[in-house]
Amino acid sequence: LLGRDDIMVIAGGVIPAQDYEFLYNAGVVGVFGPGTCIPEAAVKILQILIECLKSE
């Protein structure tokens, strides 16, 4: 995002489903809407972070 590969951006809240693709294309690595199970979201974020760290 903004040329910064060292910053992982996560989006959450009331975000229309049609905006998800735009966000992902802009560099957002995870989008979590209302009702997201917090432990599941945390696991997914950790998995993404681990993958990012492996590629360094």
PDB file of N, CA, C, O and CB in Angstrom:
ATOM      1  N   LEU A   1       0.844  -1.177   0.000  1.00  0.00           N
ATOM      2  CA  LEU A   1       0.000   0.000   0.000  1.00  0.00           C
ATOM      3  C   LEU A   1       0.882   1.231   0.000  1.00  0.00           C
ATOM      4  O   LEU A   1       1.794   1.342   0.819  1.00  0.00           O
ATOM      5  CB  LEU A   1      -0.956   0.003   1.211  1.00  0.00           C
ATOM      6  N   LEU A   2       0.627   2.138  -0.892  1.00  0.00           N
ATOM      7  CA  LEU A   2       1.411   3.368  -1.020  1.00  0.00           C
ATOM      8  C   LEU A   2       2.901   3.084  -1.160  1.00  0.00           C
ATOM      9  O   LEU A   2       3.737   3.863  -0.702  1.00  0.00           O
ATOM     10  CB  LEU A   2       1.172   4.268   0.182  1.00  0.00           C
ATOM     11  N   GLY A   3       3.228   1.956  -1.801  1.00  0.00           N
ATOM     12  CA  GLY A   3       4.623   1.612  -2.009  1.00  0.00           C
ATOM     13  C   GLY A   3       5.335   1.091  -0.779  1.00  0.00           C
ATOM     14  O   GLY A   3       6.560   0.973  -0.780  1.00  0.00           O
ATOM     15  N   ARG A   4       4.595   0.777   0.269  1.00  0.00           N
ATOM     16  CA  ARG A   4       5.191   0.307   1.525  1.00  0.00           C
ATOM     17  C   ARG A   4       4.854  -1.162   1.718  1.00  0.00           C
ATOM     18  O   ARG A   4       3.778  -1.495   2.214  1.00  0.00           O
ATOM     19  CB  ARG A   4       4.689   1.148   2.736  1.00  0.00           C
ATOM     20  N   ASP A   5       5.755  -2.028   1.335  1.00  0.00           N
ATOM     21  CA  ASP A   5       5.540  -3.461   1.501  1.00  0.00           C
ATOM     22  C   ASP A   5       5.703  -3.909   2.946  1.00  0.00           C
ATOM     23  O   ASP A   5       5.368  -5.045   3.283  1.00  0.00           O
ATOM     24  CB  ASP A   5       6.492  -4.231   0.622  1.00  0.00           C
ATOM     25  N   ASP A   6       6.216  -3.026   3.806  1.00  0.00           N
ATOM     26  CA  ASP A   6       6.452  -3.389   5.199  1.00  0.00           C
ATOM     27  C   ASP A   6       5.273  -3.057   6.105  1.00  0.00           C
ATOM     28  O   ASP A   6       5.353  -3.233   7.321  1.00  0.00           O
ATOM     29  CB  ASP A   6       7.684  -2.692   5.704  1.00  0.00           C
ATOM     30  N   ILE A   7       4.177  -2.576   5.517  1.00  0.00           N
ATOM     31  CA  ILE A   7       2.987  -2.239   6.300  1.00  0.00           C
ATOM     32  C   ILE A   7       1.839  -3.129   5.848  1.00  0.00           C
ATOM     33  O   ILE A   7       1.481  -3.141   4.670  1.00  0.00           O
ATOM     34  CB  ILE A   7       2.614  -0.729   6.146  1.00  0.00           C
ATOM     35  N   MET A   8       1.262  -3.876   6.788  1.00  0.00           N
ATOM     36  CA  MET A   8       0.133  -4.749   6.493  1.00  0.00           C
ATOM     37  C   MET A   8      -1.144  -4.011   6.887  1.00  0.00           C
ATOM     38  O   MET A   8      -1.304  -3.607   8.039  1.00  0.00           O
ATOM     39  CB  MET A   8       0.256  -6.122   7.246  1.00  0.00           C
ATOM     40  N   VAL A   9      -2.056  -3.837   5.921  1.00  0.00           N
ATOM     41  CA  VAL A   9      -3.293  -3.105   6.180  1.00  0.00           C
ATOM     42  C   VAL A   9      -4.456  -4.086   6.264  1.00  0.00           C
ATOM     43  O   VAL A   9      -4.657  -4.916   5.377  1.00  0.00           O
ATOM     44  CB  VAL A   9      -3.551  -2.044   5.080  1.00  0.00           C
ATOM     45  N   ILE A  10      -5.214  -3.970   7.347  1.00  0.00           N
ATOM     46  CA  ILE A  10      -6.413  -4.772   7.582  1.00  0.00           C
ATOM     47  C   ILE A  10      -7.583  -3.800   7.644  1.00  0.00           C
ATOM     48  O   ILE A  10      -7.471  -2.736   8.253  1.00  0.00           O
ATOM     49  CB  ILE A  10      -6.298  -5.637   8.907  1.00  0.00           C
ATOM     50  N   ALA A  11      -8.706  -4.156   7.019  1.00  0.00           N
ATOM     51  CA  ALA A  11      -9.894  -3.304   7.058  1.00  0.00           C
ATOM     52  C   ALA A  11     -11.013  -4.042   7.780  1.00  0.00           C
ATOM     53  O   ALA A  11     -11.145  -5.260   7.670  1.00  0.00           O
ATOM     54  CB  ALA A  11     -10.339  -2.896   5.625  1.00  0.00           C
ATOM     55  N   GLY A  12     -11.802  -3.295   8.510  1.00  0.00           N
ATOM     56  CA  GLY A  12     -12.917  -3.902   9.218  1.00  0.00           C
ATOM     57  C   GLY A  12     -14.040  -2.917   9.415  1.00  0.00           C
ATOM     58  O   GLY A  12     -13.850  -1.702   9.357  1.00  0.00           O
ATOM     59  N   GLY A  13     -15.212  -3.465   9.648  1.00  0.00           N
ATOM     60  CA  GLY A  13     -16.374  -2.618   9.875  1.00  0.00           C
ATOM     61  C   GLY A  13     -17.425  -2.864   8.816  1.00  0.00           C
ATOM     62  O   GLY A  13     -17.431  -3.899   8.151  1.00  0.00           O
ATOM     63  N   VAL A  14     -18.304  -1.909   8.671  1.00  0.00           N
ATOM     64  CA  VAL A  14     -19.391  -2.020   7.697  1.00  0.00           C
ATOM     65  C   VAL A  14     -18.852  -1.546   6.350  1.00  0.00           C
ATOM     66  O   VAL A  14     -18.869  -0.356   6.037  1.00  0.00           O
ATOM     67  CB  VAL A  14     -20.655  -1.179   8.138  1.00  0.00           C
ATOM     68  N   ILE A  15     -18.379  -2.498   5.569  1.00  0.00           N
ATOM     69  CA  ILE A  15     -17.812  -2.218   4.252  1.00  0.00           C
ATOM     70  C   ILE A  15     -18.643  -2.996   3.238  1.00  0.00           C
ATOM     71  O   ILE A  15     -18.757  -4.217   3.345  1.00  0.00           O
ATOM     72  CB  ILE A  15     -16.277  -2.611   4.173  1.00  0.00           C
ATOM     73  N   PRO A  16     -19.226  -2.309   2.255  1.00  0.00           N
ATOM     74  CA  PRO A  16     -20.031  -3.007   1.259  1.00  0.00           C
ATOM     75  C   PRO A  16     -19.211  -4.076   0.535  1.00  0.00           C
ATOM     76  O   PRO A  16     -18.048  -3.857   0.194  1.00  0.00           O
ATOM     77  CB  PRO A  16     -20.607  -2.009   0.250  1.00  0.00           C
ATOM     78  N   ALA A  17     -19.828  -5.223   0.307  1.00  0.00           N
ATOM     79  CA  ALA A  17     -19.142  -6.348  -0.338  1.00  0.00           C
ATOM     80  C   ALA A  17     -18.551  -5.950  -1.686  1.00  0.00           C
ATOM     81  O   ALA A  17     -17.498  -6.458  -2.073  1.00  0.00           O
ATOM     82  CB  ALA A  17     -20.105  -7.520  -0.522  1.00  0.00           C
ATOM     83  N   GLN A  18     -19.212  -5.052  -2.402  1.00  0.00           N
ATOM     84  CA  GLN A  18     -18.705  -4.648  -3.713  1.00  0.00           C
ATOM     85  C   GLN A  18     -17.416  -3.831  -3.612  1.00  0.00           C
ATOM     86  O   GLN A  18     -16.746  -3.619  -4.622  1.00  0.00           O
ATOM     87  CB  GLN A  18     -19.763  -3.846  -4.451  1.00  0.00           C
ATOM     88  N   ASP A  19     -17.063  -3.378  -2.431  1.00  0.00           N
ATOM     89  CA  ASP A  19     -15.819  -2.621  -2.242  1.00  0.00           C
ATOM     90  C   ASP A  19     -14.626  -3.509  -1.888  1.00  0.00           C
ATOM     91  O   ASP A  19     -13.485  -3.046  -1.909  1.00  0.00           O
ATOM     92  CB  ASP A  19     -16.011  -1.586  -1.156  1.00  0.00           C
ATOM     93  N   TYR A  20     -14.874  -4.765  -1.566  1.00  0.00           N
ATOM     94  CA  TYR A  20     -13.789  -5.658  -1.143  1.00  0.00           C
ATOM     95  C   TYR A  20     -12.712  -5.778  -2.223  1.00  0.00           C
ATOM     96  O   TYR A  20     -11.522  -5.673  -1.926  1.00  0.00           O
ATOM     97  CB  TYR A  20     -14.346  -7.047  -0.804  1.00  0.00           C
ATOM     98  N   GLU A  21     -13.125  -5.998  -3.471  1.00  0.00           N
ATOM     99  CA  GLU A  21     -12.156  -6.171  -4.558  1.00  0.00           C
ATOM    100  C   GLU A  21     -11.275  -4.929  -4.697  1.00  0.00           C
ATOM    101  O   GLU A  21     -10.061  -5.042  -4.869  1.00  0.00           O
ATOM    102  CB  GLU A  21     -12.883  -6.462  -5.891  1.00  0.00           C
ATOM    103  N   PHE A  22     -11.881  -3.753  -4.622  1.00  0.00           N
ATOM    104  CA  PHE A  22     -11.111  -2.507  -4.686  1.00  0.00           C
ATOM    105  C   PHE A  22     -10.079  -2.460  -3.568  1.00  0.00           C
ATOM    106  O   PHE A  22      -8.921  -2.111  -3.798  1.00  0.00           O
ATOM    107  CB  PHE A  22     -12.045  -1.285  -4.600  1.00  0.00           C
ATOM    108  N   LEU A  23     -10.500  -2.809  -2.360  1.00  0.00           N
ATOM    109  CA  LEU A  23      -9.590  -2.777  -1.216  1.00  0.00           C
ATOM    110  C   LEU A  23      -8.432  -3.757  -1.398  1.00  0.00           C
ATOM    111  O   LEU A  23      -7.276  -3.411  -1.153  1.00  0.00           O
ATOM    112  CB  LEU A  23     -10.348  -3.096   0.073  1.00  0.00           C
ATOM    113  N   TYR A  24      -8.745  -4.980  -1.827  1.00  0.00           N
ATOM    114  CA  TYR A  24      -7.687  -5.967  -2.054  1.00  0.00           C
ATOM    115  C   TYR A  24      -6.725  -5.495  -3.144  1.00  0.00           C
ATOM    116  O   TYR A  24      -5.510  -5.642  -3.011  1.00  0.00           O
ATOM    117  CB  TYR A  24      -8.296  -7.328  -2.439  1.00  0.00           C
ATOM    118  N   ASN A  25      -7.269  -4.930  -4.217  1.00  0.00           N
ATOM    119  CA  ASN A  25      -6.418  -4.423  -5.297  1.00  0.00           C
ATOM    120  C   ASN A  25      -5.555  -3.254  -4.839  1.00  0.00           C
ATOM    121  O   ASN A  25      -4.481  -3.021  -5.395  1.00  0.00           O
ATOM    122  CB  ASN A  25      -7.273  -3.996  -6.481  1.00  0.00           C
ATOM    123  N   ALA A  26      -6.012  -2.523  -3.837  1.00  0.00           N
ATOM    124  CA  ALA A  26      -5.264  -1.386  -3.298  1.00  0.00           C
ATOM    125  C   ALA A  26      -4.193  -1.828  -2.308  1.00  0.00           C
ATOM    126  O   ALA A  26      -3.381  -1.016  -1.866  1.00  0.00           O
ATOM    127  CB  ALA A  26      -6.212  -0.406  -2.626  1.00  0.00           C
ATOM    128  N   GLY A  27      -4.190  -3.121  -1.956  1.00  0.00           N
ATOM    129  CA  GLY A  27      -3.153  -3.624  -1.069  1.00  0.00           C
ATOM    130  C   GLY A  27      -3.611  -4.074   0.301  1.00  0.00           C
ATOM    131  O   GLY A  27      -2.795  -4.522   1.106  1.00  0.00           O
ATOM    132  N   VAL A  28      -4.904  -3.966   0.583  1.00  0.00           N
ATOM    133  CA  VAL A  28      -5.425  -4.450   1.861  1.00  0.00           C
ATOM    134  C   VAL A  28      -5.303  -5.972   1.872  1.00  0.00           C
ATOM    135  O   VAL A  28      -5.649  -6.625   0.887  1.00  0.00           O
ATOM    136  CB  VAL A  28      -6.917  -3.996   2.084  1.00  0.00           C
ATOM    137  N   VAL A  29      -4.817  -6.542   2.967  1.00  0.00           N
ATOM    138  CA  VAL A  29      -4.597  -7.990   3.018  1.00  0.00           C
ATOM    139  C   VAL A  29      -5.730  -8.756   3.684  1.00  0.00           C
ATOM    140  O   VAL A  29      -5.773  -9.984   3.604  1.00  0.00           O
ATOM    141  CB  VAL A  29      -3.321  -8.279   3.740  1.00  0.00           C
ATOM    142  N   GLY A  30      -6.640  -8.059   4.336  1.00  0.00           N
ATOM    143  CA  GLY A  30      -7.764  -8.719   4.983  1.00  0.00           C
ATOM    144  C   GLY A  30      -8.905  -7.750   5.200  1.00  0.00           C
ATOM    145  O   GLY A  30      -8.697  -6.602   5.593  1.00  0.00           O
ATOM    146  N   VAL A  31     -10.118  -8.223   4.942  1.00  0.00           N
ATOM    147  CA  VAL A  31     -11.317  -7.414   5.167  1.00  0.00           C
ATOM    148  C   VAL A  31     -12.247  -8.222   6.058  1.00  0.00           C
ATOM    149  O   VAL A  31     -12.592  -9.361   5.745  1.00  0.00           O
ATOM    150  CB  VAL A  31     -12.021  -7.019   3.810  1.00  0.00           C
ATOM    151  N   PHE A  32     -12.645  -7.625   7.163  1.00  0.00           N
ATOM    152  CA  PHE A  32     -13.494  -8.307   8.131  1.00  0.00           C
ATOM    153  C   PHE A  32     -14.712  -7.445   8.419  1.00  0.00           C
ATOM    154  O   PHE A  32     -14.592  -6.310   8.880  1.00  0.00           O
ATOM    155  CB  PHE A  32     -12.718  -8.616   9.434  1.00  0.00           C
ATOM    156  N   GLY A  33     -15.883  -7.998   8.143  1.00  0.00           N
ATOM    157  CA  GLY A  33     -17.121  -7.263   8.343  1.00  0.00           C
ATOM    158  C   GLY A  33     -17.749  -7.534   9.696  1.00  0.00           C
ATOM    159  O   GLY A  33     -17.201  -8.267  10.519  1.00  0.00           O
ATOM    160  N   PRO A  34     -18.910  -6.930   9.913  1.00  0.00           N
ATOM    161  CA  PRO A  34     -19.629  -7.134  11.170  1.00  0.00           C
ATOM    162  C   PRO A  34     -19.933  -8.621  11.379  1.00  0.00           C
ATOM    163  O   PRO A  34     -20.243  -9.342  10.431  1.00  0.00           O
ATOM    164  CB  PRO A  34     -20.937  -6.310  11.184  1.00  0.00           C
ATOM    165  N   GLY A  35     -19.841  -9.052  12.599  1.00  0.00           N
ATOM    166  CA  GLY A  35     -20.134 -10.441  12.914  1.00  0.00           C
ATOM    167  C   GLY A  35     -18.949 -11.370  12.729  1.00  0.00           C
ATOM    168  O   GLY A  35     -19.060 -12.573  12.963  1.00  0.00           O
ATOM    169  N   THR A  36     -17.821 -10.824  12.313  1.00  0.00           N
ATOM    170  CA  THR A  36     -16.624 -11.647  12.157  1.00  0.00           C
ATOM    171  C   THR A  36     -16.246 -12.247  13.503  1.00  0.00           C
ATOM    172  O   THR A  36     -16.216 -11.551  14.518  1.00  0.00           O
ATOM    173  CB  THR A  36     -15.448 -10.816  11.578  1.00  0.00           C
ATOM    174  N   CYS A  37     -15.964 -13.524  13.503  1.00  0.00           N
ATOM    175  CA  CYS A  37     -15.508 -14.205  14.714  1.00  0.00           C
ATOM    176  C   CYS A  37     -14.078 -13.732  15.001  1.00  0.00           C
ATOM    177  O   CYS A  37     -13.166 -13.983  14.213  1.00  0.00           O
ATOM    178  CB  CYS A  37     -15.574 -15.781  14.555  1.00  0.00           C
ATOM    179  N   ILE A  38     -13.894 -13.055  16.121  1.00  0.00           N
ATOM    180  CA  ILE A  38     -12.601 -12.446  16.444  1.00  0.00           C
ATOM    181  C   ILE A  38     -11.459 -13.471  16.459  1.00  0.00           C
ATOM    182  O   ILE A  38     -10.415 -13.212  15.861  1.00  0.00           O
ATOM    183  CB  ILE A  38     -12.683 -11.748  17.796  1.00  0.00           C
ATOM    184  N   PRO A  39     -11.619 -14.622  17.121  1.00  0.00           N
ATOM    185  CA  PRO A  39     -10.517 -15.599  17.105  1.00  0.00           C
ATOM    186  C   PRO A  39     -10.165 -16.076  15.689  1.00  0.00           C
ATOM    187  O   PRO A  39      -8.988 -16.263  15.380  1.00  0.00           O
ATOM    188  CB  PRO A  39     -10.882 -16.803  17.968  1.00  0.00           C
ATOM    189  N   GLU A  40     -11.168 -16.273  14.831  1.00  0.00           N
ATOM    190  CA  GLU A  40     -10.901 -16.702  13.456  1.00  0.00           C
ATOM    191  C   GLU A  40     -10.177 -15.604  12.686  1.00  0.00           C
ATOM    192  O   GLU A  40      -9.263 -15.888  11.913  1.00  0.00           O
ATOM    193  CB  GLU A  40     -12.213 -17.080  12.740  1.00  0.00           C
ATOM    194  N   ALA A  41     -10.581 -14.350  12.893  1.00  0.00           N
ATOM    195  CA  ALA A  41      -9.916 -13.231  12.232  1.00  0.00           C
ATOM    196  C   ALA A  41      -8.472 -13.126  12.703  1.00  0.00           C
ATOM    197  O   ALA A  41      -7.573 -12.872  11.902  1.00  0.00           O
ATOM    198  CB  ALA A  41     -10.667 -11.914  12.502  1.00  0.00           C
ATOM    199  N   ALA A  42      -8.249 -13.319  13.990  1.00  0.00           N
ATOM    200  CA  ALA A  42      -6.895 -13.246  14.542  1.00  0.00           C
ATOM    201  C   ALA A  42      -6.003 -14.317  13.930  1.00  0.00           C
ATOM    202  O   ALA A  42      -4.851 -14.049  13.589  1.00  0.00           O
ATOM    203  CB  ALA A  42      -6.925 -13.394  16.070  1.00  0.00           C
ATOM    204  N   VAL A  43      -6.530 -15.526  13.790  1.00  0.00           N
ATOM    205  CA  VAL A  43      -5.760 -16.617  13.189  1.00  0.00           C
ATOM    206  C   VAL A  43      -5.427 -16.275  11.741  1.00  0.00           C
ATOM    207  O   VAL A  43      -4.294 -16.471  11.301  1.00  0.00           O
ATOM    208  CB  VAL A  43      -6.544 -17.954  13.265  1.00  0.00           C
ATOM    209  N   LYS A  44      -6.407 -15.765  10.999  1.00  0.00           N
ATOM    210  CA  LYS A  44      -6.164 -15.419   9.595  1.00  0.00           C
ATOM    211  C   LYS A  44      -5.101 -14.327   9.485  1.00  0.00           C
ATOM    212  O   LYS A  44      -4.222 -14.406   8.626  1.00  0.00           O
ATOM    213  CB  LYS A  44      -7.471 -14.959   8.918  1.00  0.00           C
ATOM    214  N   ILE A  45      -5.173 -13.316  10.338  1.00  0.00           N
ATOM    215  CA  ILE A  45      -4.186 -12.233  10.313  1.00  0.00           C
ATOM    216  C   ILE A  45      -2.797 -12.776  10.631  1.00  0.00           C
ATOM    217  O   ILE A  45      -1.819 -12.399   9.986  1.00  0.00           O
ATOM    218  CB  ILE A  45      -4.569 -11.121  11.315  1.00  0.00           C
ATOM    219  N   LEU A  46      -2.709 -13.654  11.616  1.00  0.00           N
ATOM    220  CA  LEU A  46      -1.415 -14.254  11.952  1.00  0.00           C
ATOM    221  C   LEU A  46      -0.869 -15.082  10.790  1.00  0.00           C
ATOM    222  O   LEU A  46       0.333 -15.056  10.523  1.00  0.00           O
ATOM    223  CB  LEU A  46      -1.544 -15.131  13.206  1.00  0.00           C
ATOM    224  N   GLN A  47      -1.739 -15.813  10.098  1.00  0.00           N
ATOM    225  CA  GLN A  47      -1.304 -16.603   8.947  1.00  0.00           C
ATOM    226  C   GLN A  47      -0.756 -15.694   7.847  1.00  0.00           C
ATOM    227  O   GLN A  47       0.274 -15.994   7.244  1.00  0.00           O
ATOM    228  CB  GLN A  47      -2.468 -17.455   8.406  1.00  0.00           C
ATOM    229  N   ILE A  48      -1.445 -14.591   7.590  1.00  0.00           N
ATOM    230  CA  ILE A  48      -0.989 -13.639   6.576  1.00  0.00           C
ATOM    231  C   ILE A  48       0.356 -13.050   6.983  1.00  0.00           C
ATOM    232  O   ILE A  48       1.262 -12.932   6.158  1.00  0.00           O
ATOM    233  CB  ILE A  48      -2.032 -12.514   6.369  1.00  0.00           C
ATOM    234  N   LEU A  49       0.485 -12.681   8.248  1.00  0.00           N
ATOM    235  CA  LEU A  49       1.731 -12.107   8.748  1.00  0.00           C
ATOM    236  C   LEU A  49       2.889 -13.098   8.619  1.00  0.00           C
ATOM    237  O   LEU A  49       3.987 -12.725   8.206  1.00  0.00           O
ATOM    238  CB  LEU A  49       1.567 -11.677  10.209  1.00  0.00           C
ATOM    239  N   ILE A  50       2.641 -14.349   8.972  1.00  0.00           N
ATOM    240  CA  ILE A  50       3.676 -15.381   8.861  1.00  0.00           C
ATOM    241  C   ILE A  50       4.124 -15.530   7.410  1.00  0.00           C
ATOM    242  O   ILE A  50       5.321 -15.628   7.141  1.00  0.00           O
ATOM    243  CB  ILE A  50       3.160 -16.734   9.402  1.00  0.00           C
ATOM    244  N   GLU A  51       3.175 -15.546   6.472  1.00  0.00           N
ATOM    245  CA  GLU A  51       3.522 -15.659   5.051  1.00  0.00           C
ATOM    246  C   GLU A  51       4.343 -14.459   4.596  1.00  0.00           C
ATOM    247  O   GLU A  51       5.297 -14.614   3.833  1.00  0.00           O
ATOM    248  CB  GLU A  51       2.252 -15.785   4.194  1.00  0.00           C
ATOM    249  N   CYS A  52       3.983 -13.274   5.053  1.00  0.00           N
ATOM    250  CA  CYS A  52       4.739 -12.064   4.698  1.00  0.00           C
ATOM    251  C   CYS A  52       6.160 -12.150   5.232  1.00  0.00           C
ATOM    252  O   CYS A  52       7.109 -11.783   4.539  1.00  0.00           O
ATOM    253  CB  CYS A  52       4.040 -10.802   5.248  1.00  0.00           C
ATOM    254  N   LEU A  53       6.310 -12.627   6.448  1.00  0.00           N
ATOM    255  CA  LEU A  53       7.636 -12.723   7.056  1.00  0.00           C
ATOM    256  C   LEU A  53       8.499 -13.786   6.378  1.00  0.00           C
ATOM    257  O   LEU A  53       9.717 -13.634   6.291  1.00  0.00           O
ATOM    258  CB  LEU A  53       7.509 -13.031   8.542  1.00  0.00           C
ATOM    259  N   LYS A  54       7.869 -14.867   5.898  1.00  0.00           N
ATOM    260  CA  LYS A  54       8.608 -15.922   5.200  1.00  0.00           C
ATOM    261  C   LYS A  54       9.219 -15.406   3.904  1.00  0.00           C
ATOM    262  O   LYS A  54      10.303 -15.836   3.509  1.00  0.00           O
ATOM    263  CB  LYS A  54       7.690 -17.110   4.905  1.00  0.00           C
ATOM    264  N   SER A  55       8.526 -14.486   3.246  1.00  0.00           N
ATOM    265  CA  SER A  55       8.989 -14.000   1.945  1.00  0.00           C
ATOM    266  C   SER A  55      10.041 -12.899   2.062  1.00  0.00           C
ATOM    267  O   SER A  55      10.508 -12.383   1.046  1.00  0.00           O
ATOM    268  CB  SER A  55       7.817 -13.490   1.144  1.00  0.00           C
ATOM    269  N   GLU A  56      10.416 -12.536   3.282  1.00  0.00           N
ATOM    270  CA  GLU A  56      11.451 -11.502   3.459  1.00  0.00           C
ATOM    271  C   GLU A  56      12.827 -12.099   3.355  1.00  0.00           C
ATOM    272  O   GLU A  56      13.822 -11.384   3.477  1.00  0.00           O
ATOM    273  CB  GLU A  56      11.296 -10.796   4.805  1.00  0.00           C
TER     274      GLU A  56
END
